[in-house]
Amino acid sequence: MAPISRLSLLSLLSLATAELTKVSTPVNVLAAEALLAEAAPVAASPSVTATCKDLEKAVPGQVQYSTGPLYAQETKNYWSAALWEEKPFCILFPKEPEHVASAVKVLNTHKGVKFAVKSGGHDPNPGHATARDSVLISMLLMNGTTYDPAKKVAYVKPGGTWNDVIGVLDKQGVTVVGGRLGPVGLGGYLVQGGLSFLSAQYGMAADNVLNFETVMANGSIVNINAQTDRDLLIAMRGSGNQFGIVTKFTIQTHPIGKVWGGYKIYLGSSNNKAVFAGLHDFIANNKDPKAAVIVNTNQMIGMSVYMVFYFYDGPTPPKGTFGKLEDIKATLDMCKSRTYADLLQFNGQGVAGLGQRTSFRSVTLPFLPGHADWYGEIEKTWWDITASFVKSHLTGGATIAFQPFTKAIASASEKRGGNTMGLKASDPHRFILEINFLWGNKTDDQLIWSMGKQLTDKIAAQVKGFNGAKYVNTAGVAAAQSYTPYFMNDASDDQPVTGSYRDGARFAALQKMHDPQGLWKRVGGFKYD
């Protein structure tokens, strides 16, 4: 999920009030225009300048510099304002796979030049989709979704958002496993794994990609699927950008009609135990794979705020589907029956384009049936670390999200061939803790990073110290021995994501085989070595 500040919560409350009272124009809390700084001149080394000139020759008309009509738009098209400062010297806007292939061949002739590939700009890690003073390949113009009813697949290009994809497919009565917020981009989400409201039914988003049309390190355009190279197919599902640049995804579709969902807001620390007891109960006892929840905790105007996202794949969830969570009286209830496309649009309101710096960090944790108090302990640790920041940054915010990562998700993933995380049906329940910050000043960057790391370090130390029956997971394994791989989509750049994978060594060897010259090491992102 995306970071949520107090201002964005106020925005969501305003939007909710507008809907409830039929007000047609919601309040815009932050005017992005007021936050945009003038673009600084972009300098480049002679090697970068030469690379951009060669790209102009190889792909005529598709390279832009700082004065180009799309340059300013694309360098601001990041969720984190910190990345607006990462100005590239030139941007290539390919329109077809052959353009990307030509670019890769050019980059191979300029050995020392770093570059980046950008889809939707959701990832806040500097260097993952930015290339300061260097070369950026933007997939902006490679977008569009088509549906093949005979094959029951969708052909999705990487340049759009989930609003674009789901909006097209919803009209056909089908969908794909994808993002939970409509404005999130496609490319990075899919190649990093992708957690979805539909994952307990169908696995992770990457598990549902049947074919990756990909430009490889040598500039060749290949189709990667179970028939051409099964090992490489699995490697593409969760390795990020280490094997190539995807120019089209072929994704399995699934039937969908009206769904039920939205969010409920619970105010006050008095709801703390009830919300976390409900979360614990849902992970432990939910047997309906059509249901999903995410528990976000925040603070606004001196009070605790619990914002719980609900989803059910059907017009109305059967009574008892969400267990103890149904017993808690919500301050605001925005759940209703709606189309899936409408749900993603609704969930995405107030979380993008806020003009603030953002960060992600996450840790995957074992679900411990005997330790229902752990969520509250994590929240307290988090508040102890961030209290001073929250008080002094009225327009910022710190949010943690508890995301169930259940046995059902692992089982559905394995049935579809799996991904680089190596999830198995025999795995116990887990949950992913996502840590988000929003802030305005560059001078706070190091503080933000250190607070996030402090929290994950403390939690890791807790897990190592858990002893006794209370701290055994649902597979009868002690907490410290549980398999808890990092979730790449929500991770910070310094976290050892690929090193946490069961078969990381195998994928590392495969990566070297397909990229012997190390082209993709010149791109930011998570690496196998």
MIVOVO-437866 format. One line per 5 residues: number of its first residue (from 1); for each residue x, y, z of N, C-alpha, C. Coordinates in steps of 0.05 Angstrom, whole numbers. Each point is the difference from the previous one (the first is absolute). Layout:
! MIVOVO-437866
NUM> X:Y:Z:X:Y:Z:X:Y:Z; ...
This chain:
! MIVOVO-437866
1> 17:-24:0:-17:24:0:18:25:0; -13:23:-4:15:25:-2:1:13:28; 20:18:4:1:15:25:-23:19:3; -9:4:25:-23:17:5:8:20:22; -2:26:-6:7:20:20:-26:10:13
6> 4:17:20:-24:11:12:-16:17:-19; 15:14:-18:-15:16:-20:-15:-18:-20; 13:-22:-7:-15:-18:-19:-23:-13:14; 2:-6:26:-23:-10:15:-22:21:1; 8:25:4:-20:21:-1:-13:2:-27
11> 17:-4:-21:-10:0:-27:-20:-22:-4; 7:-24:9:-18:-23:-3:-26:5:15; 2:11:24:-24:6:16:-18:21:-15; 14:19:-12:-15:20:-16:-14:-13:-24; 15:-17:-14:-12:-14:-22:-23:-18:8
16> 3:-13:23:-21:-17:10:-25:16:7; 5:23:14:-22:17:7:-15:10:-25; 16:7:-20:-12:10:-25:-18:-22:-13; 10:-24:1:-16:-22:-12:-26:-5:17; 4:0:26:-23:-5:17:-21:22:-2
21> 8:24:-4:-19:22:-2:-5:9:-28; 10:-16:-20:-5:6:-28:12:27:-9; 22:8:13:13:24:-9:17:-7:-24; -2:15:-22:13:-8:-25:29:6:-1; 11:19:15:28:8:-3:14:-5:27
26> 18:-20:2:14:-5:24:21:21:5; 9:2:26:20:19:7:27:-10:-9; 15:17:-13:28:-7:-7:18:11:21; 11:-17:17:15:9:23:26:13:-7; 14:-12:-20:26:10:-7:0:7:-30
31> 7:25:-7:2:7:-28:29:-6:-9; 2:-20:-17:27:-9:-8:15:22:-13; -14:18:-15:14:21:-14:16:18:19; -10:3:24:14:17:19:26:-12:10; 3:-26:-4:24:-14:10:21:-4:-21
36> -6:5:-25:19:-6:-22:22:21:-1; 24:-8:1:23:18:-2:8:2:-29; 13:22:-7:10:3:-27:22:-20:-5; 0:-12:-24:19:-20:-7:28:12:-1; 19:-13:13:28:9:-2:12:-9:-26
41> 20:14:-10:13:-9:-24:13:-27:4; -2:-17:-20:11:-27:3:26:-2:-15; 21:-8:15:26:-4:-12:5:-29:-5; 19:-7:-17:6:-28:-5:30:-3:-8; 10:-23:5:27:-7:-8:1:-3:-30
46> 24:1:-12:3:-4:-29:-11:-27:-9; 3:-21:17:-9:-27:-7:-31:-1:-1; -13:14:19:-29:1:0:-10:16:-24; 13:22:-5:-8:17:-23:2:-17:-26; 22:-15:-3:3:-16:-24:-21:-22:-1
51> -7:-12:22:-20:-20:1:-27:11:-10; -7:23:11:-26:12:-9:0:7:-29; 22:9:-10:2:6:-29:-3:-25:-17; 12:-22:10:-3:-26:-15:-29:-10:2; -13:5:23:-28:-9:2:-17:16:-20
56> 6:26:-3:-15:16:-20:2:-12:-28; 24:-10:-6:4:-11:-27:-14:-27:-2; 1:-16:21:-12:-27:-1:-30:0:1; -11:20:15:-30:2:3:-8:29:-6; 0:8:-25:-5:28:-7:-27:10:11
61> 1:24:11:-24:13:8:-11:-8:28; 14:-19:13:-11:-10:26:17:8:24; 21:16:-4:17:8:22:-5:30:6; -4:6:25:-5:27:9:20:9:21; 6:26:0:17:12:20:-18:18:18
66> 12:16:17:-15:15:20:-20:20:-12; 4:8:-25:-19:18:-13:-22:-15:-15; 0:-26:-1:-19:-16:-15:-28:2:13; -21:-4:-17:-28:3:10:-8:-21:21; 12:-24:0:-7:-20:19:19:-2:23
71> 23:13:-2:21:-3:20:-9:10:28; -11:24:1:-9:11:26:-22:-17:12; -19:-9:-17:-22:-16:10:11:-26:12; 18:-13:-14:9:-27:9:19:2:24; 15:21:2:18:2:24:-15:9:25
76> -25:8:-3:-17:5:23:-20:-23:5; 0:-19:-17:-19:-22:2:11:-23:18; 6:8:24:9:-19:21:-17:5:25; -7:-21:14:-15:4:25:16:15:21; 26:-4:1:17:14:19:12:24:-12
81> -4:23:13:12:25:-10:30:0:1; 12:-17:16:29:-2:1:11:-8:-27; -15:-16:-15:10:-9:-26:-2:21:-22; -15:22:6:-1:22:-19:28:13:-4; 17:-4:21:27:11:-1:19:-17:-17
86> -8:-24:-6:17:-19:-14:-2:3:-31; 6:24:-9:-4:7:-28:19:-16:-18; -10:-13:-21:18:-13:-19:10:20:-21; 21:-6:-13:10:18:-21:-18:-3:-25; -8:-24:-6:-19:-4:-22:-19:-23:6
91> -23:1:-12:-21:-21:3:-7:-11:-27; 1:-27:-2:-10:-14:-24:-28:-8:6; -18:7:-19:-29:-8:2:-5:-20:-23; 5:-26:5:-5:-19:-21:-30:-4:-5; -7:-7:-24:-28:-6:-7:-4:-29:-7
96> 22:-15:-4:-3:-28:-8:25:-15:10; -2:-27:1:22:-16:11:26:5:-15; -2:4:-26:25:4:-16:15:25:9; -15:21:9:13:23:11:17:-7:25; -12:-16:17:14:-8:24:25:-17:-7
101> -4:-18:-19:22:-17:-9:23:17:-11; -6:20:-16:20:18:-10:15:15:22; -15:8:20:12:15:22:19:-18:16; -8:-25:4:17:-19:15:26:-4:-15; -1:-2:-26:24:-4:-16:18:24:2
106> -11:24:0:16:24:4:13:0:27; -15:-6:21:11:0:27:22:-21:3; -1:-21:-15:21:-20:1:27:11:-11; -2:20:-17:25:12:-11:11:22:18; -14:8:20:9:21:19:1:-13:27
111> 22:-14:6:2:-18:22:-4:13:28; 8:24:4:-1:11:27:-24:17:6; -19:2:-19:-23:18:4:-22:-14:15; -8:12:22:-23:-11:15:-26:10:-13; -21:-16:5:-26:8:-11:-22:-12:17
116> -24:7:-6:-23:-10:16:-24:-3:-19; -19:-17:9:-24:-5:-15:-24:7:18; -19:16:-10:-22:10:16:-27:-9:-12; -17:-9:17:-28:-6:-8:-18:21:13; -11:-6:24:-19:18:13:12:19:20
121> 24:-4:10:13:18:19:-10:-3:28; -10:-23:8:-10:-5:27:23:-6:20; 21:-13:-9:22:-8:17:16:26:8; 2:5:27:14:24:9:30:-2:3; 11:-24:-5:29:-4:4:15:15:-22
126> 18:19:7:16:14:-20:17:-19:-16; 0:4:-26:16:-17:-18:-15:-24:-11; -22:-8:12:-15:-23:-11:-14:7:-26; -11:24:-2:-13:8:-25:8:29:-7; 23:8:10:11:26:-6:29:-3:-8
131> 10:20:-15:28:-1:-10:11:28:0; 9:9:23:9:28:3:23:5:-20; -3:21:-16:20:9:-19:8:-22:-20; -18:-19:-4:6:-22:-18:-23:-6:-19; -5:-25:-5:-20:-9:-20:-24:-14:13
136> -23:10:-6:-25:-12:10:-16:-11:-24; -9:-24:2:-18:-12:-20:-28:0:13; -18:17:-10:-27:2:10:-19:-16:-17; -16:-17:12:-19:-16:-15:-27:14:-3; -1:26:4:-25:15:0:-16:-4:-25
141> 13:-1:-23:-15:-2:-26:-6:-29:-8; 10:-19:16:-6:-28:-5:-22:-9:19; -24:7:-5:-22:-7:18:-24:-10:-16; -18:-13:14:-24:-10:-12:-5:-29:8; -26:-7:1:-8:-27:9:-20:-11:-20
146> 3:-24:-9:-19:-14:-17:-7:-27:12; -25:-8:-5:-9:-25:11:-6:-20:-22; 10:-25:4:-5:-22:-19:-19:-19:13; -26:1:-6:-20:-17:13:4:-30:-6; 11:-6:-24:4:-28:-7:22:-13:18
151> 21:15:4:23:-11:16:-3:8:30; -19:17:6:-5:10:27:26:12:12; 12:17:-16:24:14:10:-3:30:-8; 15:16:15:2:29:-6:29:6:-9; 3:16:-20:26:9:-9:4:28:10
156> 19:4:18:3:25:14:28:11:-5; 1:25:-9:25:14:-4:8:14:26; 26:5:5:9:8:27:-4:29:7; -9:17:-18:0:29:5:-24:12:15; -20:-16:5:-24:12:13:-2:-5:30
161> -24:2:10:-5:-4:29:-22:-22:2; -4:-9:24:-21:-21:4:-28:12:-5; -4:25:3:-25:12:-8:-6:-5:-29; 21:4:-17:-3:-4:-28:-7:-29:-7; 14:-19:12:-3:-28:-6:-27:-10:9
166> -6:4:26:-25:-11:11:-24:13:-12; 2:26:-7:-22:14:-13:-8:-13:-27; 20:-9:-15:-5:-13:-26:-13:-28:5; 12:-15:18:-8:-28:3:-27:-2:15; -6:18:18:-25:-1:15:-24:0:-19
171> 2:14:-22:-22:1:-19:-5:-27:-14; 20:-17:2:-2:-27:-12:-8:-21:20; -4:8:25:-7:-19:21:24:-17:10; 24:10:-5:24:-14:8:19:19:14; 21:-11:12:20:17:12:26:-16:1
176> 22:13:9:25:-14:5:8:6:29; 18:-16:10:11:4:26:19:24:-1; -7:21:13:16:25:-2:-2:17:25; 7:25:-4:3:19:23:-26:5:15; 4:9:25:-23:6:17:-8:29:0
181> 18:17:-11:-5:28:-4:3:6:-30; -20:13:-11:-1:4:-29:23:16:-12; 11:20:14:21:16:-13:28:-13:-1; 3:-24:12:26:-13:0:6:-10:-28; 26:2:-7:9:-8:-27:2:-30:-2
186> 5:-9:-25:-2:-29:-7:27:-14:1; 20:11:-14:24:-15:-5:15:-9:25; 7:18:18:14:-8:24:-16:-17:18; -26:5:2:-18:-16:16:1:-29:-9; -2:-5:-26:-2:-27:-10:27:-15:2
191> 22:13:-6:25:-15:0:11:-3:28; -11:14:20:9:-4:28:-18:-19:16; -21:-9:-11:-17:-20:13:-29:8:1; -7:22:14:-27:11:0:-19:-15:18; -8:13:21:-21:-10:18:-26:13:-7
196> -22:-16:1:-26:9:-10:-22:-9:19; -23:14:-3:-24:-9:14:-8:-28:-9; 9:-8:-24:-8:-26:-11:21:-22:5; 21:6:15:22:-19:2:-7:-26:15; -18:1:19:-8:-25:13:-14:-19:-19
201> -13:11:-21:-13:-17:-20:19:-9:-21; 17:18:-10:15:-5:-25:30:4:3; 11:4:24:28:5:2:8:29:-3; 26:4:-1:10:27:-3:-3:9:-29; 1:26:-5:-4:10:-27:19:-12:-20
206> 26:-2:7:20:-12:-18:-6:-29:-6; -12:-14:18:-7:-29:-5:-19:-3:-23; -15:21:-6:-20:0:-21:10:10:-27; 25:8:-1:12:8:-26:9:-25:-14; -13:-5:-23:6:-24:-16:23:4:-19
211> 4:25:-9:21:5:-19:11:28:5; 26:3:0:13:25:2:14:6:-27; -10:19:-16:14:8:-24:22:19:10; 25:-9:-4:23:13:14:23:6:-18; 12:23:4:25:7:-14:23:-9:19
216> 16:-19:-9:21:-11:16:25:18:-1; 20:-8:15:25:16:2:14:3:-26; -3:-19:-18:14:2:-26:-17:15:-21; -23:10:8:-17:15:-19:-20:-16:-15; -1:-26:5:-19:-17:-14:-28:2:14
221> -21:-4:-16:-27:1:11:-10:-29:1; -6:-9:25:-8:-28:3:-26:-2:15; -13:-22:-3:-24:-6:16:7:-21:20; -4:7:26:7:-18:22:-25:-12:11; -3:-26:-2:-24:-13:10:7:-29:8
226> -19:-15:9:5:-27:10:10:-19:-22; -6:6:-25:9:-17:-22:28:7:-10; 7:26:1:26:8:-10:22:-3:20; -6:6:26:21:-2:21:-14:2:27; -7:-22:12:-15:1:25:16:13:23
231> 25:-7:2:16:12:21:2:30:-3; 3:10:-24:1:29:-4:-27:13:5; -21:-14:-6:-27:10:6:-3:5:30; 8:-19:16:-2:3:29:18:22:10; 24:2:-12:18:21:8:-11:28:-7
236> -15:2:-21:-12:26:-7:-21:8:20; -11:-19:13:-22:5:19:11:8:28; 11:24:2:9:9:27:29:7:2; 15:1:-23:28:8:1:4:29:-6; -21:15:-5:3:28:-7:11:3:-28
241> 20:17:-3:10:7:-27:25:-15:-8; 6:-23:12:26:-13:-3:3:-17:-25; -22:-5:-14:1:-18:-24:-6:14:-26; -12:23:1:-7:14:-25:-21:22:4; -7:12:-22:-21:21:0:-25:-12:-12
246> -21:-2:15:-25:-12:-10:-15:21:-16; -8:-8:-24:-15:18:-18:-29:-8:-2; -7:-24:9:-28:-8:0:-4:-24:19; -21:1:15:-7:-22:18:-25:-15:-11; 1:-26:-1:-24:-16:-6:-10:-11:27
251> -23:8:8:-9:-6:28:-26:-16:-1; -1:-21:16:-25:-16:3:-22:18:11; -24:-2:-12:-23:15:11:-17:-19:16; -17:13:17:-19:-15:17:-26:15:0; -22:-15:2:-27:13:0:-4:17:24
256> -14:22:-3:-6:18:22:-26:14:-6; -16:5:21:-24:16:-2:2:22:20; -22:6:14:1:20:21:16:-11:23; 16:18:13:15:-7:24:-10:18:22; 8:-7:24:-6:16:24:26:9:12
261> 2:26:6:25:9:13:1:30:3; 23:9:10:5:27:7:16:1:25; -6:18:18:15:0:25:-19:9:22; 8:-7:25:-13:9:24:21:13:17; -8:22:13:18:15:18:-10:-3:28
266> 19:-8:18:-6:-3:28:19:20:15; -12:18:15:15:21:14:5:-7:29; 23:8:11:5:-2:28:15:-25:8; 17:3:20:16:-22:10:-17:-22:13; -25:7:7:-18:-20:11:-6:-23:-19
271> 4:5:-26:-5:-20:-20:25:-18:-6; 22:7:13:25:-14:-6:-2:-30:3; -8:-9:23:-1:-29:5:-21:-14:-18; -22:13:-4:-21:-12:-16:8:-3:-29; 13:20:-12:9:-1:-28:21:-22:-3
276> 19:-1:18:21:-20:-3:-10:-28:7; -19:-2:18:-12:-26:5:-15:-10:-25; -13:19:-13:-14:-7:-25:19:-8:-22; 23:13:-2:20:-7:-20:10:-28:6; 7:-5:25:11:-27:8:-21:-22:-6
281> -25:6:6:-21:-19:-5:-4:-6:-29; 2:21:-17:-3:-3:-29:22:-17:-11; 25:5:7:22:-16:-11:-3:-29:9; -8:-4:25:-1:-27:11:-24:-16:-11; -22:13:-3:-25:-16:-4:-15:5:-26
286> 8:20:-16:-15:4:-25:5:-24:-19; -22:-10:-10:1:-23:-19:-10:8:-28; -7:25:-3:-11:9:-26:21:15:-15; 11:-11:-22:22:14:-14:-10:25:-15; -26:4:-1:-10:24:-14:3:25:18
291> 7:-4:25:1:23:19:29:9:5; 3:26:4:27:11:6:-3:24:17; 20:5:17:1:24:16:28:11:2; 3:25:4:26:13:7:-5:19:22; 15:-1:21:-3:18:23:22:21:0
296> -8:25:-4:19:22:2:-4:15:26; 22:7:13:-1:17:24:14:26:-5; -12:21:10:10:27:-4:-7:17:24; 8:25:0:-8:18:21:-7:27:-12; -22:11:10:-10:25:-12:-12:17:23
301> 9:25:2:-11:19:19:0:-13:28; 23:-13:7:3:-10:27:-14:-25:7; -12:-14:-20:-14:-25:6:9:-22:-18; -3:-24:9:7:-23:-17:-22:-4:-21; 8:-7:-24:-18:-5:-21:6:-28:-12
306> -21:-16:-2:3:-27:-13:-17:1:-25; 14:-3:-22:-14:1:-26:2:-28:-12; -22:-15:-1:1:-28:-9:-13:-1:-27; 16:-10:-19:-11:-5:-27:-12:-28:-1; -25:-2:-10:-14:-25:-3:-5:-6:-29
311> 0:-26:-6:-7:-9:-27:-14:-27:1; -21:-2:-17:-12:-26:-4:-8:-3:-29; 8:-23:-12:-5:-5:-28:-29:-10:-3; -18:18:1:-29:-5:-2:-15:24:10; -25:3:-7:-15:24:7:-4:5:30
316> -1:-22:15:-4:2:29:14:-23:14; 17:6:20:13:-22:14:-19:-14:19; 0:-26:1:-17:-14:20:7:9:28; -20:1:17:3:9:28:21:-18:13; 19:12:14:21:-15:13:25:-2:-16
321> 0:9:-25:24:-3:-17:24:13:13; -3:23:12:22:15:11:2:-4:31; -14:-19:10:4:-8:28:-4:23:20; 19:2:19:-2:19:21:1:29:-9; 10:5:-24:1:27:-11:-28:11:-4
326> -19:-18:-4:-28:9:-5:-13:10:26; 12:-6:23:-12:9:25:8:28:8; 19:12:-14:10:27:7:-16:21:-14; -10:20:15:-15:22:-11:19:20:-14; -4:4:-25:17:18:-15:-9:29:2
331> 19:19:2:-6:28:-1:-10:8:-27; 12:-12:-21:-8:5:-27:2:-26:-16; -22:-6:-14:-1:-25:-15:-5:7:-29; 21:-6:-17:-2:7:-28:1:-26:-17; -9:-22:12:-2:-25:-15:-27:-3:-13
336> -1:-9:-24:-25:-5:-14:4:-18:-24; -21:-9:-12:1:-16:-25:5:19:-23; 19:-7:-17:9:17:-22:15:-16:-21; 7:12:-22:17:-14:-19:28:-1:10; 16:-19:-9:27:-2:8:16:25:-9
341> -6:10:-24:13:24:-9:-6:24:18; -25:3:9:-7:21:18:14:-2:26; 3:-25:10:14:-4:25:29:10:-1; 14:-7:-21:28:8:-2:3:30:-3; -18:12:-15:0:29:-2:-5:13:27
346> -19:-11:15:-7:11:26:23:-3:20; 12:-24:0:23:-4:18:24:18:-6; 2:8:-25:23:16:-8:-3:29:4; -23:9:10:-4:29:4:15:9:25; 14:23:-3:13:12:23:27:-12:8
351> 10:-19:-17:26:-12:7:22:6:-20; -6:11:-23:20:6:-20:0:30:-6; 23:10:-10:1:28:-8:-1:20:23; 9:-8:24:-1:18:23:24:19:1; 20:-4:-17:22:18:-1:19:-2:24
356> 0:-24:13:18:-5:22:19:-22:-5; 21:-1:15:20:-21:-2:-12:-25:14; 5:-23:-11:-11:-25:11:22:-21:2; -5:-20:17:19:-22:1:-16:-26:7; 11:-22:-8:-10:-27:6:21:-15:16
361> -10:-17:17:17:-20:13:-18:-22:10; 8:-25:0:-18:-21:8:16:-23:13; -15:-17:13:11:-24:11:-22:-21:1; 7:-24:-8:-20:-22:0:4:-15:27; -23:-5:13:1:-11:27:-17:-25:3
366> 7:-18:18:-16:-24:4:-26:7:15; -21:-13:-7:-25:2:15:3:-19:24; -4:10:24:3:-15:24:-27:-3:14; -13:-23:-1:-27:-4:11:-1:7:30; 22:-5:14:0:5:29:8:27:9
371> 5:18:-19:10:26:6:-17:22:-13; -25:2:7:-18:19:-12:6:29:8; 16:4:20:7:27:9:23:12:-16; 12:-16:-18:24:9:-14:-5:25:-17; -23:2:-13:-6:23:-18:1:26:16
376> -13:-1:24:0:24:17:28:7:10; 16:-21:5:27:5:9:17:13:-23; -5:-9:-24:14:12:-23:-9:29:-3; -26:5:2:-10:27:-2:13:18:21; 2:-10:25:11:17:21:30:6:-5
381> 14:-20:-10:29:4:-6:2:21:-22; -18:-2:-20:0:19:-22:-5:28:10; -20:3:18:-7:27:10:23:11:17; 13:-17:16:22:10:16:22:11:-18; 4:-12:-22:22:9:-19:-9:25:-15
386> -25:2:-7:-9:22:-18:-15:23:13; -4:-2:26:-17:20:14:9:28:-5; 26:5:3:10:27:-3:-3:10:-29; 4:-18:-19:-3:8:-28:-29:7:-6; -19:-16:10:-28:4:-6:-9:27:11
391> 9:7:24:-8:25:12:10:24:-15; 24:-2:-11:13:23:-12:-5:2:-30; -13:-20:-12:-4:0:-29:-30:-2:-5; -14:23:2:-29:0:-1:-11:-7:-28; 16:5:-21:-9:-7:-27:11:-27:-9
396> 15:-13:17:11:-26:-8:-15:-22:14; 13:-23:3:-13:-22:13:17:-25:1; -7:-17:18:13:-26:2:-22:-21:2; 1:-20:-17:-21:-20:-1:12:-28:0; -12:-18:14:7:-28:-4:-24:-16:-8
401> 4:-19:-18:-22:-16:-11:6:-29:6; -20:-14:12:2:-28:5:-15:-15:-22; 15:-14:-17:-12:-13:-23:1:-31:3; -22:-13:3:0:-29:2:13:-13:-24; 18:-18:5:15:-15:-21:-4:-29:6
406> -23:-10:-6:-10:-25:12:8:-25:-16; -5:-22:13:4:-27:-12:-15:-2:-26; -24:11:-2:-16:-1:-24:14:14:-23; 14:22:5:15:14:-21:23:-17:-10; 14:-13:19:23:-17:-8:-10:-24:-16
411> -22:-12:8:-11:-23:-14:-9:8:-28; -13:23:-3:-9:9:-26:24:6:-18; 21:11:12:24:6:-15:13:-25:-11; 3:-20:17:13:-25:-8:-16:-14:-23; -26:1:2:-17:-12:-21:5:12:-27
416> 8:25:-1:4:14:-26:29:0:-8; 16:-16:13:28:-3:-8:19:16:17; -11:19:16:17:14:19:16:23:-11; 17:11:17:16:23:-6:26:-2:15; 16:21:-1:27:-1:12:-1:-3:31
421> -22:8:12:-2:-3:29:-2:-29:9; -8:-18:-18:-1:-28:6:-21:-7:20; -23:12:-1:-21:-6:19:-11:-28:-5; -7:-14:22:-10:-28:-2:-26:-3:15; -16:-19:-9:-26:-6:13:4:-8:29
426> 23:-12:6:6:-9:27:9:22:19; 4:24:-11:9:23:16:-22:8:20; 7:10:23:-20:10:19:-8:29:-7; -19:10:15:-8:28:-3:24:19:7; 0:22:-14:19:22:6:-15:26:-3
431> 13:22:7:-10:26:-7:23:19:-8; -6:19:-17:20:19:-9:-5:27:14; 20:10:14:-2:26:13:13:20:-18; -16:19:-10:10:21:-18:2:26:16; 22:14:-2:6:24:14:2:23:-20
436> -17:20:3:0:23:-19:4:26:15; 14:18:-13:3:27:11:-6:20:-23; -12:23:8:-2:23:-18:12:24:15; 16:16:-15:12:24:12:7:20:-22; 6:24:9:3:21:-20:29:9:-6
441> 18:-3:20:26:12:-3:22:-21:-4; 17:6:-19:23:-17:-6:18:-4:24; 1:19:18:17:-2:23:-8:-22:19; -25:-10:-3:-9:-22:17:4:-27:-12; 12:-2:-24:2:-26:-14:15:-21:18
446> 22:7:11:15:-19:16:-15:-8:25; -14:19:13:-16:-6:23:-22:-21:-7; -13:4:-22:-21:-18:-8:11:-28:-4; 22:-2:-15:12:-26:-5:8:-14:27; 11:16:18:10:-12:25:-24:-9:17
451> -22:14:0:-24:-9:15:-11:-26:-10; -2:-2:-26:-10:-25:-12:18:-23:6; 26:4:-2:20:-21:5:-1:-8:30; -3:20:17:-1:-5:28:-23:-19:7; -23:5:-13:-24:-16:6:5:-29:-10
456> 9:-3:-25:4:-27:-10:22:-15:15; 20:14:9:22:-13:15:-11:-9:27; -17:16:13:-11:-8:26:-19:-24:-3; -16:0:-21:-18:-22:-5:16:-26:-5; 21:2:-16:17:-23:-6:13:-11:25
461> 8:18:18:12:-9:25:-21:-14:18; -25:11:-1:-22:-13:15:-4:-29:-10; -1:-3:-26:-5:-27:-12:22:-19:8; 25:9:0:22:-18:7:-2:-8:29; -12:17:17:-2:-6:28:-25:-15:8
466> -18:-4:-18:-25:-14:6:6:-30:6; -6:-9:23:4:-28:8:-26:-10:14; -5:-26:-3:-22:-12:13:-24:-3:-18; -20:-15:10:-23:-7:-17:-16:24:-10; 0:21:16:-14:24:-8:9:12:-27
471> 25:-6:-6:13:12:-24:5:-20:-22; -18:-19:-3:2:-20:-21:-21:6:-21; 8:-2:-26:-19:6:-21:-20:-23:-5; -17:4:-20:-21:-20:-5:11:-26:-12; 26:-1:-7:12:-25:-9:16:-13:22
476> -3:11:24:15:-12:23:29:7:0; 8:21:-14:28:9:-2:4:25:17; 22:1:14:6:23:17:2:25:-17; -8:23:11:0:25:-16:26:5:-14; 22:-3:14:26:7:-11:8:-18:-24
481> -13:-24:-2:7:-18:-23:-21:1:-22; -19:18:2:-21:2:-20:11:11:-26; -11:-10:-23:9:11:-26:-16:26:-5; 13:22:1:-13:26:-3:15:17:-20; -3:-5:-26:14:15:-21:-11:29:-1
486> 18:18:-7:-8:27:-4:-19:3:-24; -18:19:1:-18:6:-22:11:24:-15; 10:-5:-24:16:20:-14:-16:25:-5; -26:-1:-6:-15:24:-7:0:21:23; 3:-9:25:-2:18:22:27:5:14
491> 22:-10:-12:26:0:14:15:26:-5; 19:5:19:18:22:-3:26:-10:-13; 13:18:-14:23:-8:-17:22:-14:16; 3:5:26:22:-12:15:-8:-28:11; -24:-9:-4:-8:-26:11:8:-23:-19
496> 9:-22:12:10:-23:-17:-22:-17:-11; -15:11:-18:-24:-14:-10:6:-26:-13; 16:0:-21:5:-25:-14:15:-20:16; 16:9:19:14:-19:18:-18:-15:18; -25:9:3:-19:-13:17:-16:-22:-14
501> 3:-2:-27:-15:-19:-15:11:-29:3; -18:-19:1:8:-28:3:20:-9:-21; -5:8:-25:17:-9:-22:16:23:-12; 8:19:17:14:24:-9:25:-7:-15; 15:-20:9:25:-7:-13:-5:-11:-29
506> -21:-15:-3:-7:-10:-27:-7:23:-19; -15:19:10:-8:22:-17:24:19:-6; 18:2:19:25:16:-4:16:-12:-23; 3:-27:0:15:-13:-21:-13:4:-27; -27:-2:0:-15:4:-25:3:28:-10
511> 1:19:18:2:28:-8:28:5:-14; 20:-11:12:27:3:-12:1:-13:-28; -14:-22:-3:0:-14:-26:-13:17:-21; -22:14:7:-14:16:-20:11:29:-2; 17:8:18:12:27:-1:30:-2:6
516> 15:-14:-17:29:-4:6:16:25:1; -8:21:-13:15:25:0:-9:19:22; -20:-8:15:-9:16:23:-15:26:-7; -14:0:-23:-15:24:-8:-19:9:22; -15:-19:11:-22:8:19:11:8:27
521> 26:-4:4:13:11:25:2:30:-1; -2:11:-24:1:29:-3:-27:14:5; -20:-16:6:-27:10:6:-3:-3:30; -13:19:13:-5:-2:29:-21:-22:5; -2:-7:25:-20:-20:8:13:-23:15
526> -16:-19:8:10:-23:16:15:-20:-17; 23:-9:9:17:-18:-16:4:-26:15; 7:-21:-15:6:-26:12:28:-1:13; 17:18:-7:26:0:12:7:29:9
